[in-house]
Amino acid sequence: MEYREIGKTGMRISNLSFGASSLGGVFHSLKEEDGIKAVHTAVDHGINFIDVSPYYGYMKAEIVLGKALRDIERNRYYLSTKVGRYGKDGVNYWDYSAKKATESVYESMTRLHIDYIDLIHVHDIEFADLEQVCTETLPALTALRTKGIVRHVGITNLTLRHFKYVIEHVPAGTVESILSFCHYCLNDDALTDYLDFFESHGVGVINASPFSMGLLTGRGAPDWHPAPAPLRNLCTKAADYCRSKGQSIEQLAVKYAVSNPRIASTLFSTTRSEAVLKNIRWAEAPLDEDLLKDVQKMLEPRFRDTWLNS
């Protein structure tokens, strides 16, 4: 496993990391014991960064992860969770107020059975009033950082330009990390346009969803996927092409995503221990450069197609 520092935080994390959204039953139903075992498998095999949110499964992911973490020494992992996006009784809601952000941090620590959070992110700022994020949410989190309740502060987002706006409108050092999803994968590398900016501000970069929320898989994107049909069709053809070459598009997607040294880590999510081990093998295997070129050429007509979050 390769380890890279998140910006200037001093946290050296595995270039492949565990996203705990699946522990909330976000994508599939789960047995808690399977999810707990998957977390233990990840940490036992060198993954030392885990990302979660109270939004995932409407707190269920944090609760299940907290059960898993009880049996893991605190110095074996770094933990990220989030504030701002939540849900209850099947309804999503957002609250980026300072009061809610502060309360949310303490509530997450209770569910996770920890007494500090390594990295706290403002969740999905494309849904927020960016002025409120700059003048209320982030100051509340930096106050907790001063107290040692959280160690580092960041933001997550689908819309890349929002990262730049927030970083430029808060005091230097406020934002230490960004978490971007679906913008550094086989069909979209738009995140690379912002790497110079992030580095110039000392901001670390975490990538999520190497499979582009299921587009880059042999089974294809789920029905709810917001990608436009032409992109979905091309990704299906690319997956079929990989299969015809005796390869899987999933392996190519993971290896591509973890291979950029300017990105600290790429998050994947699963509740299956065998899938954890498979993703680790894929990350550590050599990159098939010829297959990568062929797939990139196939995807070129819809390259960087994107969609709005929901």
C-alpha positions in Angstrom: 0.0 0.0 0.0 1.3 3.5 -0.9 0.8 6.4 1.6 0.6 10.0 0.7 0.1 13.2 2.8 -3.2 15.1 2.6 -2.0 18.6 1.8 0.0 20.0 4.8 -2.0 18.1 7.4 0.8 15.6 8.3 -1.7 12.8 7.8 -0.2 10.1 5.5 -3.0 8.0 4.3 -3.3 5.0 2.0 -3.8 5.8 -1.6 -6.9 3.6 -1.6 -9.3 4.3 1.3 -12.5 3.0 2.7 -15.7 4.9 2.1 -18.3 3.9 4.7 -21.4 5.0 2.8 -22.3 1.3 2.1 -22.5 0.7 5.9 -25.7 2.8 5.8 -27.3 0.5 3.3 -27.1 3.3 0.8 -26.6 1.1 -2.2 -27.6 -2.4 -1.0 -29.1 -3.9 2.1 -26.4 -5.2 4.5 -25.8 -7.4 7.5 -24.1 -5.4 10.2 -21.6 -8.1 10.9 -20.5 -8.1 7.2 -20.0 -4.4 7.2 -18.0 -4.6 10.4 -15.9 -7.4 9.0 -15.2 -5.3 5.8 -13.9 -2.4 7.9 -11.6 -4.7 9.9 -10.4 -6.3 6.7 -9.5 -2.9 5.2 -7.5 -1.8 8.2 -5.8 -5.2 8.6 -4.6 -4.9 5.0 -3.1 -1.4 5.2 -6.0 1.0 4.6 -5.7 3.7 7.2 -8.3 6.3 6.1 -12.1 5.9 6.6 -14.7 8.4 5.4 -18.3 8.5 6.6 -21.1 11.0 7.1 -24.3 11.3 9.3 -26.2 11.5 6.0 -25.2 8.0 4.9 -28.2 5.8 5.8 -29.5 8.7 8.0 -26.9 8.0 10.7 -26.8 4.2 10.2 -23.4 4.2 8.6 -21.8 6.1 11.5 -23.5 3.7 14.0 -22.3 0.6 12.2 -18.8 2.1 11.7 -18.7 3.0 15.4 -19.3 -0.7 16.3 -16.4 -1.7 14.0 -14.1 0.9 15.4 -14.5 -0.3 19.0 -12.2 -3.2 18.2 -9.5 -1.2 16.3 -6.8 0.8 18.1 -7.3 4.5 17.5 -3.7 5.0 16.2 -4.4 2.6 13.3 -6.7 4.8 11.3 -7.6 8.4 10.4 -11.3 9.2 10.3 -13.3 11.7 8.3 -16.9 12.6 8.8 -19.1 15.5 7.7 -21.6 18.2 8.6 -24.3 20.0 6.7 -26.2 17.2 5.0 -28.6 14.9 6.8 -31.8 12.9 6.5 -34.7 11.6 8.6 -37.7 9.4 7.9 -36.7 9.1 4.2 -36.4 12.9 3.7 -33.1 14.7 3.0 -32.4 18.0 4.6 -29.5 20.4 4.8 -28.4 22.7 7.7 -25.1 24.6 7.4 -25.6 26.7 10.5 -22.8 27.1 13.0 -25.1 25.7 15.7 -26.0 22.6 13.8 -22.4 22.0 12.6 -21.1 22.1 16.1 -23.8 19.8 17.4 -23.3 17.4 14.5 -19.6 17.0 15.3 -20.3 15.9 18.9 -23.2 13.7 17.8 -21.0 12.0 15.3 -18.3 11.4 17.9 -20.8 9.7 20.1 -22.0 7.4 17.4 -18.5 6.6 16.3 -17.2 6.1 19.9 -14.3 8.4 19.5 -13.1 11.6 21.3 -11.8 13.5 18.3 -12.2 13.6 14.6 -9.1 13.7 12.3 -10.8 15.4 9.4 -14.2 17.1 9.4 -15.7 18.1 6.0 -18.6 20.4 5.1 -20.7 18.0 3.1 -21.8 18.7 -0.5 -21.5 22.5 -0.5 -23.2 22.7 -3.9 -26.5 22.5 -1.9 -25.4 25.3 0.5 -25.3 29.1 0.4 -21.6 29.5 -0.1 -21.5 32.7 1.9 -22.9 30.8 4.8 -20.3 28.1 4.4 -17.5 30.8 4.4 -18.9 33.0 7.3 -20.6 30.5 9.5 -20.0 26.8 8.9 -16.3 26.9 8.5 -15.6 29.3 11.3 -17.6 26.9 13.6 -15.4 24.0 12.5 -12.2 26.0 12.9 -13.2 26.9 16.4 -13.5 23.1 17.2 -10.1 22.7 15.5 -8.6 25.2 17.9 -10.1 23.2 20.8 -8.6 19.9 19.4 -12.1 18.4 18.9 -11.3 18.1 15.2 -7.8 18.0 13.9 -8.3 19.3 10.3 -11.1 20.9 8.2 -12.2 20.5 4.7 -15.1 20.7 2.2 -16.8 18.2 -0.2 -18.5 19.0 -3.4 -19.5 17.8 -6.9 -19.3 21.2 -8.6 -15.5 21.9 -8.8 -15.6 25.7 -9.2 -17.2 25.9 -5.7 -14.0 24.7 -4.1 -12.1 27.6 -5.6 -14.7 30.1 -4.5 -14.7 29.0 -0.9 -10.9 28.6 -0.5 -10.5 32.2 -1.9 -13.1 33.6 0.5 -11.9 32.3 3.8 -8.7 33.0 5.7 -5.6 31.1 4.5 -5.4 27.7 6.2 -9.1 27.4 6.9 -9.6 24.7 4.3 -7.0 22.0 4.5 -8.6 19.3 2.3 -11.2 18.9 -0.4 -13.1 15.7 -1.3 -14.3 15.5 -4.9 -16.2 12.7 -6.5 -16.7 11.5 -10.1 -14.1 14.0 -11.4 -11.1 11.8 -11.5 -12.0 8.6 -13.2 -11.8 7.0 -16.6 -14.6 9.1 -18.1 -13.8 12.5 -16.4 -10.5 14.0 -15.2 -11.8 17.5 -14.6 -10.3 17.5 -11.1 -6.8 17.9 -12.7 -7.7 21.4 -13.8 -7.7 22.5 -10.2 -4.7 20.6 -8.8 -2.3 23.5 -9.3 -4.7 25.8 -7.4 -5.1 23.4 -4.5 -1.4 22.8 -4.2 -0.7 26.6 -4.3 -3.0 26.9 -1.3 -1.7 23.9 0.6 -5.0 22.1 0.2 -4.9 18.3 0.0 -7.1 16.3 -2.5 -9.2 13.2 -1.9 -10.9 11.5 -4.8 -14.1 9.4 -4.5 -16.0 7.0 -6.7 -13.5 5.5 -9.0 -16.4 3.7 -10.7 -18.2 6.9 -11.3 -21.2 5.8 -9.1 -21.4 2.5 -11.1 -20.9 3.7 -14.6 -17.5 2.0 -14.8 -18.6 -1.5 -13.9 -19.4 -4.7 -15.7 -23.0 -4.7 -14.4 -23.5 -1.1 -15.6 -24.9 2.0 -13.9 -28.0 1.7 -11.6 -31.3 3.0 -12.8 -31.1 6.1 -10.6 -27.8 7.2 -12.1 -28.0 10.8 -13.3 -25.5 10.4 -16.2 -26.8 11.2 -19.7 -27.7 8.2 -21.8 -25.0 8.6 -24.4 -22.3 8.5 -21.6 -24.0 5.4 -20.0 -24.0 3.7 -23.4 -20.3 4.4 -24.0 -19.3 3.1 -20.6 -21.2 -0.1 -21.2 -19.3 -0.5 -24.5 -16.0 0.2 -22.7 -16.8 -2.4 -20.0 -17.7 -5.0 -22.7 -14.4 -4.2 -24.5 -12.4 -4.8 -21.3 -14.2 -8.1 -20.8 -13.3 -9.1 -24.3 -9.7 -8.6 -23.5 -9.9 -10.8 -20.4 -9.8 -7.7 -18.1 -12.4 -5.9 -16.0 -13.1 -2.2 -16.3 -13.3 -2.1 -12.5 -9.7 -3.1 -12.1 -8.6 -0.5 -14.7 -10.8 2.2 -13.0 -9.3 1.6 -9.6 -5.7 1.5 -10.8 -6.2 4.6 -12.9 -7.7 6.5 -10.0 -4.9 5.7 -7.4 -2.1 6.3 -9.9 -2.0 10.1 -9.7 0.6 11.0 -7.0 -1.0 14.5 -6.6 -4.2 13.0 -5.2 -3.8 11.7 -1.7 -6.3 8.9 -1.8 -9.3 7.4 -3.7 -12.3 6.2 -1.7 -14.3 3.1 -2.6 -17.2 1.6 -0.6 -18.4 -1.9 0.0 -19.7 -4.1 2.8 -18.0 -7.2 1.5 -14.6 -8.2 2.8 -13.8 -10.0 -0.4 -14.5 -6.8 -2.4 -12.1 -5.0 -0.1 -9.4 -7.4 -0.9 -10.1 -7.3 -4.6 -9.9 -3.5 -4.6 -6.6 -3.6 -2.8 -5.2 -6.1 -5.4 -6.4 -3.9 -8.2 -4.8 -0.9 -6.7 -1.5 -2.7 -6.3 -1.4 -4.4 -9.7 0.4 -2.8 -12.7 -1.5 -0.4 -14.8 -2.3 -1.9 -18.3 -1.3 1.2 -20.3 -2.5 -0.3 -23.6 -6.0 -1.1 -22.3 -6.1 2.4 -20.7 -5.4 4.0 -24.0 -8.1 2.0 -25.8 -10.7 2.7 -23.2 -9.9 6.4 -23.1 -10.3 6.5 -26.9 -13.7 4.8 -26.6 -14.9 7.3 -24.0 -13.5 10.4 -25.7 -16.7 11.4 -27.4 -18.4 11.9 -24.0 -15.3 12.7 -22.0 -16.0 15.0 -19.0 -19.8 14.7 -19.4 -21.1 15.6 -16.0 -24.4 16.0 -14.2 -26.0 17.9 -11.3 -26.0 16.4 -7.9 -29.3 15.3 -6.4 
